[in-house]
Amino acid sequence: MTQETIKVAGMSCGHCVMRVKKAIEAVEGVRKAEVDLPNKQAVVEYEEGKANLEKVKAAIREAGYEPL
């Protein structure tokens, strides 16, 4: 299991947090996603080989936010 912290630009409310969380959790291999609005970041746990950081970042972009 791998854990990564990703800064996410563009989040401003609870709805944004839920969109980012759902987008990340939809990536195959992701086990857990915690999105923190005050710190504008997401902590993601995923299985190596099934998911990777680029897939997670792509999902965030598709949801309309910018991973940094």
Helices and strands as residue ranges (DSSP letters): E 2-9, H 14-25, E 30-36, E 41-46, H 53-62, E 66-67
